[in-house]
């Protein structure tokens, strides 16, 4: 067990180092290759908050073992957010819009809250020995089976909007398609196998991803 935890620590450290490198590059792209404005400041601030939140979840709030494939996959995904979004932001000639800026920040903060909040509420439930073997259907998961994925889609969409570049929208769209075609079906199968009738009843009355819609 100690050996597994030690190996997992190496993989998490790899993800952390990758994020630090990405943020340094993002800072250079947004402030050295581009005129400093409220959009570049806002985008970098959102990226920095994302890094703090994701690493707090990985190391403090929701620590778990991960393999090298997941570590590499996460690092590549972070490259999209920390590097591609800044590059798309400086490649854009559109005038900065304060309205668009505010919309992007609201969606980013909402998605961050939904993603992290749902995970922490579920952790509190699972940490209670009395709930062993029970499926968590409370909190934000009352509104959608995969509400945490919905939060991911929102905060990534918020980052895309902050770039003020239409082409950035393909990144959250791609993430949504990945969830719908791969992550959600695989996770549904896992929940079905683990919880059986509990999950069958849960999905009868609960939306799959988007509250009140689907």
Secondary structure, 3 states (H helix, E strand, C coil): CHHHHHHHHHHHHHHHHHHHHHHHHHHHHHHCCCCCCHHHHHHHHHHHHHHHHHHHHHHHHCCCCCCHHHHHHHHHHHHHHHHHHHHHHHCCCCCCCHHHHHHHHHHHHHHHHHHHHHHHHHHHHHCCHHHCCCCCCCHHHHCCCCHHHHHHHHHHHHHHHHCCCHHHHHHHHHHHHHHHHHHHHHHHHHHHHHHCHHHHHHHHCCCCCCCCCC
